[in-house]
C-alpha cells in the first residue's frame, strides 16, 4: 500500500517540474521552467520572428537572438530605442532552492532589466525573485554572466529587485532604463523585450488595450497579485518573458511583463507606480514601508456597484468630480482577525479614506503605505447606507513570512497573508510548505496547516519550535491539522518524531547578503527506552476457518525512506509481513515494502503495539526481505510463528488467501490456483529492484488484486506461499505499475534456516535473467531431438528450457555466458524449472554448464557470482545529486559500466538540477580528472570553493557523453555522505565532506 504520492514532495525527487499554471489553464506566469522543453526555433536563414507551437496549444512569436540585423526590421523610430535598451536587459537563470509558502523548489529562466546601473539594481517579477531562498545569475547582452540576489520582494505585488556587482561587467557599458508609469495609456505602441520562450532575446510588438484590468488569477495554492490594476495588451509572450520591460518608443519602461492568457495572445503587465516608489527606498538603503488592513478590493463597474447598493446620487457625484471614472473599489475579501475584520464586510463600497475619494488602487496603496501604524478613516457605503470606520494600518511585512523551519524532512513556515487572503482564513498557524518526511500527512499533497503538536497549540512558528524541541527522537506524537482547502474538517495523525535523518534548523532571510541564514536549533533528546506492551488480537469471523489462526502471524509493516536511492519511487510504504519465527523476531515481507536497509521500519502487532524493526536480509533476486524485531517489546501478545506446509502448491490446488486488503483490514477467501509459471516483470526506464527467475502463482479470485500482502495456506492453516506486490515499470502517464502475485514458501525456508542458526546467508548462483522457451521455439534455434527427449524426460509437466535475457554487468558469470544463450544443463542436470536457477548457498564457485549458442552446443565452465544481501551501503550527496555505486538493477539493465559513480536522483532547485545532471547518468570525470569510484569522486571535489564552476563529464544510460559546468552552491547544498554503520542508531552514519 502506498501512503504517499510519486510527486515531488521529497528533497531528492528527480521528477521535473512544469511552468506554473492555473487549475483552469487560463493564465500563466511567464517564467520558463527548465522542464518546459521548448527549444529554439529552427534557423532557416531569416532573421524574422517565427510563430511557433509550444505543444500546449499556444502559438507564440519567437524571435531569434537580437542582432543589429534584427533591429533593422523594426520601424526606423524604434531601431535606436531597441539598440539602446538591449544593453540594459538581462536573461535570468535562477532556482528557488527550497519550498516556501506557495512556491515549490524549481529552476527556471526569466527576464529583467537594469534600473540603476551605478548600484547594480535589476527589476523583475516577484515570482522570479522568489519568496523563498534564491540562487541565480543574470546574463547580459554580450553573454557576460554575473551573480544576482534579491534585495526586495514585494509582499503582495508581482515585482522584485535583484542586485549585482556592476564592476563585474567588464566588456560592455551597462545602461539603465528609466521608469515612466505616467506614459502608459490605451493605444500606446509598445515593445516587450526579453527572454521569451527561452530565447536569449526576443522583441515582441503590441499596443496597450486596457489600463484597469483586475489582477489575473493563476490558481489556488500559488502566488496571486491583488489590490492593483494590470495593463493589458496582445503581444503573444510566453514562458521566460517574466520581468521583461514594456517599452515606449522613448525607450522608457511603462510597465513590467508579468503573465498572460494561455488560450489567447493577451498579456498582462504590472504598472510601475508602486515600483518607482519602492526603488527609491532601495536606492537609499531603507526598508520599503508597506501597509495593509488585510482586505482585498476589486474594481467593479458602476452598474455592478449599483446592484451592491451604491446610491445613484453617490454615483452621480463621483462621475461629476471624476469624469473619467467608470467604477468603484469594492471589498472582495476581508481576512478574519485582521485590522478590518470588525469594521468591513464583503460588498462594502469604498468611497474615501481620510476625506480623499478612492477609486484607484494607486491612491489606496499610497495611503496605506504612508500610514503604517496609524489610524485611517474609511467612508464606505453598505446597502445604500453611508458609514465611517477607523482602522489601524498594519505593517504588511509583519505578516509576510521571512523564515522557514527544516524539521523531520519537511519545511514549514508561518501562514502568509498571500494564502490567508486566498482562502479567507486568519493569518495564523504553521503551513507545511514541503509535505514530506514526518509531515507527509494523509490526504492531498499540499495545503496543510498544523494547529497543534503533541497537544500543544502552534499558532506560529515560534510556538511550534518551542513545542517540538523537547520531544525525544522517534517519539510517537499526535499532530492536529487541517487543509486550507477545507477549513471545516480537522484531522489528527500520529507521527514519529524524526531527528536522526534530517536536521532541526531555522532559516531566516538576509536581504543584505541575499542568503538565508541557518540556525541549528539543537539536538533532540535521546529516544525513550521502549517498554514491553501486551495486546490481544481481535476475534475474527468463524467463516475464515482454520486459516484465521494465521492472522496471529500477520503484522503490519511500514517504512519511511529518507531519500531516494536505487531508483525507488516512494518515500513511504505500508503493507503486511509474516512472522516466521516469533522467538527470534523474524518477519518476512515483500521488497516492495522494504526495498533497502536505509530507512525506519515500524511493525504493528494486533493493531495495538508499534515497535521498530531492522532489515537484516534483502534477497537479491526474489521479492522478499527479512526484518527482525525484539520479541520482548510485545510482551505476552500471542504472536505465533507461521507453520509451513510440506506440500508444494500446484495448478488447480485449493488454497486459502489470508491477507490484508487495501484498507489494511484482514480478509480471507478460499480459492483455486489458476497457474504457476515463470513470469518476467518489465524493466523500468529508471532501474530499480525487480524480482527475476521465479515462478509466479495466480489465483482465481478478484479479491487477490485488492490485497498487496498476505499468505496462501492449506486446509490445516499451514503456509504454502506468500502473496506479494511487485514493483514494475513506470507508464508513460508517470504511474508506477504494481503486480500482485504469489511465490512458494520454499524460497524462504533455506534463508530462514541460516538466520535461525545465527548466520548470514551467503548466496551464490548464475548472475543471469532468464525467460522460459518452449520446445517449438528451441527446435528452430538448433536444439537437437536428443535434447528435446531429455527435456521431456526431466519434466513431464513443463516442456521448457531457459534463455538468458541478460547477464549481469561486472559479474563473474558474464565473463563466460552471453545474452541469448540457451541453458540446457547445469552440473549434468537438465534445467527445466526456474527454481533450479535460483541463487542459494549450495552453488559452487564454478559449475559445468551446457548451452546452445548460435545453433552450436557448447560445454562451459562458468564461474558463479556471490550476491550481496544488503544493497547500497554508501551514498554521496553533491550539488543536490544523489550518487552511489550502481545497484543490481543497473547492472542487470546496462551492458557497459562507464564508472561506479551512478546518479540515482537529484533535488529540485539544486545546482545539479539547474545545470543538467540527470538521474541514470554516470560521472566519469571531474575538472578533467578521470574518476571511477566514489572515493575518486570525493577526492576530486573535496576542497572546492563555494560558487566555483566544476567541469563534470557524464555518460548517459544510453552511453552518450556530455560535459557539464556545475556551479557549486555549498551554502544550501553541502557535500556529505551517509554510510552503512550497523552500530549506529539508524544503521547509517553521516559524514561531512569539507
Helices and strands as residue ranges (DSSP letters): E 27-29, E 32-33, G 34-36, E 50-53, E 59-62, H 68-71, H 76-85, E 89-96, E 106-116, E 121-124, H 126-129, E 134-139, E 145-153, E 160-163, G 166-168, G 181-183, E 189-194, G 196-198, E 202-214, E 229-234, E 245-247, E 253-261, E 266-271, H 273-283, E 291-292, E 295-301, H 302-307, H 312-321, E 327-334, E 349-353, E 356-357, H 361-369, E 375-382, E 385-392, E 394-395, G 396-399, E 403-407, E 410-414, H 417-423, E 430-434, G 437-439, E 448-453, E 456-457, H 461-468, E 476-483, E 486-496, E 504-509, E 516-520, G 542-552, E 554-560, E 572-581, E 586-589, E 600-605, E 609-618, E 625-628, G 631-634, E 654-661, E 666-678, E 695-699, G 702-706, E 707-713, E 719-730, E 736-744, H 746-756, E 763-765, E 768-774, H 775-780, H 785-794, E 800-807, G 813-815, E 822-826, E 829-830, G 834-837, E 846-853, E 856-863, E 865-867, E 874-878, E 881-884, H 888-893, E 902-906, H 911-915, E 922-926, E 929-930, H 934-941, E 949-955, E 961-967, E 976-980, E 988-992
